[in-house]
Amino acid sequence: MYTKPTGNDISFFKETLGADQVITSTDDIKPYTIDKTKNLVGTASVVLKPCSAEEISKLLGYCSQNSLAIFTRGGGTGVTGGAVPLDDGVVLSLERMNRILEYDANNMTLSVEPCVITGNIHEFAQEKGLLYPPDPASSDECAIGGNIAENAGGPRAVKYGVTGNYVLGLEYVLPDGTIASSGGKYVKNAAGYDMVRLLTGSEGTLAVITKALLKLVPAPPFAQDVLLSFNTLGEAVDTVTRLLAASPLPAAIEFMENDAIKLVSESSSIKIPFATAGAHLLIKLEADSAQLLKKQIDNLYKIPGISDSNLKTAKTDKESEYLWSARRGIRDAISRVSPVFFAEDCVVPRAAIALFIKSIKNELSSYGIDSLLFGHAGDGNIHIDILKGKTEDNRWEELKDELRLMIYRKALAFEGTITGEHGIGFIRKQYLEEAIGSGAYNMMKKIKEAFDPKGILNPGKVFQD
Ligand SMILES: Cc1cc2nc3c(=O)[nH]c(=O)nc-3n(C[C@H](O)[C@H](O)[C@H](O)COP(=O)(O)OP(=O)(O)OC[C@H]3O[C@@H](n4cnc5c(N)ncnc54)[C@H](O)[C@@H]3O)c2cc1C
């Protein structure tokens, strides 16, 4: 059990951080009570803005002794309510811990504080001729600590993997205030349990990450974006299978089904090529030389059904940006036609994508509900946006949980799982046990208890109780 902070607690926070870094005014706290989750607003008594692991250690030790709930916050772009504070708790905002600490050219590593914006890491790596591959679409706002806590992915996951594949080491503060670190500037590590992996994706429930050691890779010198159009989603998915068997792998294979293409072309200024197609694939090819890149494009033409009539290459950066703007413009287009909607991000085996989508679309249309499906075909991560449209408010409220459960059960039936990127957070906690099974669920709860016996870190998230 945890309690609401008292005047004595606030005095301790001010002594530890300085009064300026402790926010207690209701208006100033407000922006910290939400993230990007639709229709979710929490409550907090105070926001703390520490600037070092040592300060966080003092704060956590104190909160642990006094049973105060702590909600760690990075960029606040989560879409499952992970950073939303509950029950007048304490927000631990890491916004001041935003420095790149060390670039090690020989080991190709970067040491960063937890609130460095991911896009700044991309830029830093690019200036060194290197690449930090994880590329969530929120990169201009989200922070690396939040990416690690959510194990964030993005379009480049097909070739490069997700955030967890680029974290070599972490410094973290445990709920009792102990500062610990795991991993380092080495590739192999067999010394005990893999704490870095365990903390990656732990959604702020096990420890506060205060420093991360990231792996950078050489940047591909040549890249080209290609849009392919198909009559049916099935044809597009067959092509994905062929592309994945090819060498080298494309860096990204994104798809949009017919309804998504139609909506973007009809409701935005983007003149999307092949606007009447049944499905699109947007592919990013990378190579070490212009000749090798051309060879990859030539190979695309060897795939049955691909010709000049359904292939468009981006000749310039501007054209590339334009092709990607259609894919990125989907959410804005949805907001214009149906400001109320909810978004799921199930993942299924890649070979099951077409059948999974067909099955979801059929089921949703039997409810008379519109939906748009798009996402990362290369890694099976499907974004399913369910639109309220003209559905009556009462009916919509009744339907939301039912539809969510239907979608999750279908993902499980297709041997997938309920989220590939966005995590469990607050809004999906009642579905986790069914998704992963009681054995794994109960073990996860024991791990949580071992790290955080008093349950002060992000209570009310991930687990139902
Ligand atoms: C427009 C948009 C596009 C998006 N696209 C993608 C995408 O392509 N791929 C994807 O994976 N996600 C995407 N997201 C979701 C979101 O951006 C990611 O989950 C991101 O990783 C969250 O980072 P953040 O810094 O904003 O974390 P926050 O929202 O601040 O926090 C998220 C969780 O991490 C915990 N946390 C934050 N920092 C720390 C820390 N230092 N130590 C311990 N726990 C911490 C919080 O307690 C919370 O549980 C998108 C969101 C939006 C709004």
The ligand as a MOL file (V3000), in Angstrom:
LIG
                    3D

  0  0  0     0  0            999 V3000
M  V30 BEGIN CTAB
M  V30 COUNTS 53 58 0 0 0
M  V30 BEGIN ATOM
M  V30 1 C 2.7470 9.7040 -32.8940 0
M  V30 2 C 3.3180 8.5340 -32.1440 0
M  V30 3 C 4.0240 7.5730 -32.8430 0
M  V30 4 C 4.5590 6.4710 -32.1660 0
M  V30 5 N 5.2640 5.5460 -32.8850 0
M  V30 6 C 5.8300 4.5170 -32.2450 0
M  V30 7 C 6.6070 3.5650 -32.9720 0
M  V30 8 O 6.7920 3.6650 -34.1870 0
M  V30 9 N 7.1520 2.5400 -32.2880 0
M  V30 10 C 6.9770 2.4060 -30.9390 0
M  V30 11 O 7.5190 1.4580 -30.3650 0
M  V30 12 N 6.2460 3.2860 -30.2330 0
M  V30 13 C 5.6840 4.3400 -30.8320 0
M  V30 14 N 4.9490 5.2480 -30.1130 0
M  V30 15 C 4.7710 5.0770 -28.6630 0
M  V30 16 C 5.8410 5.8050 -27.7790 0
M  V30 17 O 6.4180 6.8920 -28.4800 0
M  V30 18 C 6.9150 4.8280 -27.3250 0
M  V30 19 O 6.3480 3.8770 -26.4410 0
M  V30 20 C 8.1300 5.4800 -26.6390 0
M  V30 21 O 9.1000 4.4860 -26.4250 0
M  V30 22 C 7.7970 6.1440 -25.3150 0
M  V30 23 O 8.9040 6.9130 -24.9140 0
M  V30 24 P 8.7250 8.1540 -23.9370 0
M  V30 25 O 10.0590 8.7090 -23.6310 0
M  V30 26 O 7.7370 9.0900 -24.4700 0
M  V30 27 O 8.1610 7.3950 -22.6420 0
M  V30 28 P 7.0220 7.8110 -21.6410 0
M  V30 29 O 5.7070 7.8810 -22.3210 0
M  V30 30 O 7.4340 8.9750 -20.8320 0
M  V30 31 O 7.0400 6.5250 -20.6990 0
M  V30 32 C 6.7320 5.2530 -21.2090 0
M  V30 33 C 6.9980 4.2060 -20.1180 0
M  V30 34 O 8.3860 4.1350 -19.8530 0
M  V30 35 C 8.6440 4.3780 -18.4730 0
M  V30 36 N 9.8960 5.1280 -18.4230 0
M  V30 37 C 10.2100 6.2650 -19.1010 0
M  V30 38 N 11.4740 6.6070 -18.8480 0
M  V30 39 C 11.9800 5.6830 -17.9830 0
M  V30 40 C 13.2480 5.4990 -17.3450 0
M  V30 41 N 14.2580 6.3350 -17.5480 0
M  V30 42 N 13.3890 4.4260 -16.4990 0
M  V30 43 C 12.3720 3.5590 -16.3010 0
M  V30 44 N 11.1670 3.6860 -16.8860 0
M  V30 45 C 10.9760 4.7310 -17.7200 0
M  V30 46 C 7.4380 5.1350 -17.9690 0
M  V30 47 O 7.2440 4.9300 -16.5770 0
M  V30 48 C 6.3290 4.5190 -18.7940 0
M  V30 49 O 5.9080 3.3140 -18.2110 0
M  V30 50 C 4.3790 6.3450 -30.7670 0
M  V30 51 C 3.6680 7.3210 -30.0640 0
M  V30 52 C 3.1400 8.3880 -30.7440 0
M  V30 53 C 2.3800 9.4330 -29.9630 0
M  V30 END ATOM
M  V30 BEGIN BOND
M  V30 1 1 1 2
M  V30 2 1 2 3
M  V30 3 2 2 52
M  V30 4 2 3 4
M  V30 5 1 4 5
M  V30 6 1 4 50
M  V30 7 2 5 6
M  V30 8 1 6 7
M  V30 9 1 6 13
M  V30 10 2 7 8
M  V30 11 1 7 9
M  V30 12 1 9 10
M  V30 13 2 10 11
M  V30 14 1 10 12
M  V30 15 2 12 13
M  V30 16 1 13 14
M  V30 17 1 14 15
M  V30 18 1 14 50
M  V30 19 1 15 16
M  V30 20 1 16 17
M  V30 21 1 16 18
M  V30 22 1 18 19
M  V30 23 1 18 20
M  V30 24 1 20 21
M  V30 25 1 20 22
M  V30 26 1 22 23
M  V30 27 1 23 24
M  V30 28 2 24 25
M  V30 29 1 24 26
M  V30 30 1 24 27
M  V30 31 1 27 28
M  V30 32 2 28 29
M  V30 33 1 28 30
M  V30 34 1 28 31
M  V30 35 1 31 32
M  V30 36 1 32 33
M  V30 37 1 33 34
M  V30 38 1 33 48
M  V30 39 1 34 35
M  V30 40 1 35 36
M  V30 41 1 35 46
M  V30 42 1 36 37
M  V30 43 1 36 45
M  V30 44 2 37 38
M  V30 45 1 38 39
M  V30 46 1 39 40
M  V30 47 2 39 45
M  V30 48 1 40 41
M  V30 49 2 40 42
M  V30 50 1 42 43
M  V30 51 2 43 44
M  V30 52 1 44 45
M  V30 53 1 46 47
M  V30 54 1 46 48
M  V30 55 1 48 49
M  V30 56 2 50 51
M  V30 57 1 51 52
M  V30 58 1 52 53
M  V30 END BOND
M  V30 END CTAB
M  END
